[in-house]
Each structure stands twice: as C-alpha cells, then as structure tokens.
C-alpha cells in the first residue's frame, strides 16, 4: 500500500491519535500522540511496514513542535520498498510512552539508547537501563538543556601519581 | 696471555647506565587502542617502520607483562576507570606514551563524555602529536622516550615510597 494511502487510512482509523500528516523530501511523515504509539505501529506493521529501520529521538526545546520530545520511528516495507516515518510526541513533564519491543526485538537496545540520552521512559520495556553512559551517570546528555561540556563528570577521576618513580625525574 | 683475553672481552660501565641501556632498548609496549590511532599503531609495527629496530616489538596485551603503556585513541568517561586500573596493574618501572591528539588533549572531542587529556589523571612521559600521528612520529616519540629512560637515575626510584 503506498504511503499516501496508508496515511489517510491511519488518520481515519485513529482520528484521536493522529496530529498531522506531512511530506518532506518525498517521504511521508505521520505525527501521532505518544501514548498511542503501540496501537498505531501494530496497525502499520499489519499493513506491511514490517521493518523498523531506526528509532531515535528529538528534543524540540529550541525547535518548537506539538510537544517537547519526539520519538521517531523509521519504518520500511520490504514488499514495496516504501518508507514511512512516524513521529510520536510526548510532553516534557511526563516523558513516558509504550515500548514497541513486543513488535520489533531491535527496539530493545534502541529504546535503551533513547532512554540513556533523552530520559524517555518506555513502559513495558523488559530491561530499561543505561546502555552507553556509566550506570551511575546523572542526567540525560542529549537533551538541549544539558551543558555541552558536561557537569564535571569528565574531570571527576582519581589522580594517579608516579608511584615509586619520583616526580623530579629528567624531562 | 690471560691478561690480553680479559682486556678484549670486558667493558666497564656504571650500573645505572647499564640498567638504563637494558630498559630503553627493550620496551614491552602495551597498546591501549580505542580509536584510529590504534590502527595507525599497527602500521608502526609493520615492516616499513619496524618497531623491532628499537627493541619494542614484543607487544603484550597484558599490563602485568609490559612496561610501556601506549594510549592510542580518545578515552571516554566510561573507559577512564579501566585505563587507570590497567596503569596501576603495570609493574614498575613503567612509562606512558599518549599517542595522538585525543589521548593528549581530547582533540576535537570537546564534549561531556571525552577526557580532555589523560595526563590529568595518569602520568604521561611522551606525547606524540597528530590525528593520527604518522608512523615516523611514533618512532620519534619512542626515541625521545629512550633518551628519557637513558637519563634516569636509580635514585629516582625511591624504595622508601614503594613500601
């Protein structure tokens, strides 16, 4: 089914959920509310978009948009080689949404990455822990209000001296 | 007769110089390659700029068997505790080479997650600039380190502090 058709079909099917449908660079983008992402993606998967090519997030703090956080799903239909982007919007005060790990196993680590860097909670995820930053890391570094140079975490290590080698050795 | 044999077979030197001569001509490097500098270091070991000409070809991937730590690549905040642990596992005497811009200063990666120079936390003896350095640069750095080791004093190693 061509993406334009599927867009109008999904809009009919979930009138409460779909915020907008736009096109950019020849690709269809479906904007939905984050709370209903699992039902939308289940329907899309049944319609032939069987492959989750990528899952990532955007912080709209300086960009503006329906809500502050966007989780973006890039779907691919292997049969017709057509692509569809689904953008799920979730508010700043309660950044949580259903996990799609039950649909695509590949979403497991990608949702962990989004959680690690943006602090978005995926309900129903089997193992939602940090994937790249240290376990005791504080904060979500890809949020736009996180300082680029960090909060001293890169300067906070014990200093090892030369041991039995004296410091006044020749330079 | 005996006296002549001895004259042609004995060299006199200072113990300190003899020890330093042995140390500097037989480094046992441990490569800590985390980025493209690690790939470049393989080229240093290959035939064109052969490190075995300097006695440093015995690469050991165990810190307990090596005395020269070559940090080749950027060190993230998650890797720094590992690097500190590995440095502490190396037996004395030990030396550290910071290979490339990232290990020396953080390079272009001025972000929250990258250590801005490993010398903030572990002692570094020789820095090799470049991104990544040419193999000739690494050889130059190794020769500089050989000079440094050749000038060391035995009294630099204080057994009282060693406990």
Interface residues (C-beta under 8 A of the other chain):
Chain A: X132 X133 X134 X141 X146 X147 X148 X149 X150 X151 X153 X154 X155 X157 X158 X159 X160 X161 X162 X163 X164 X165 X166 X168 X169 X170 X171
Chain B: X77 X78 X80 X81 X84 X87 X88 X92 X93 X94 X110 X111 X112 X113 X114 X115 X116 X120 X121 X122 X123 X148 X151 X152 X153 X155 X156 X157 X158 X159 X161 X162
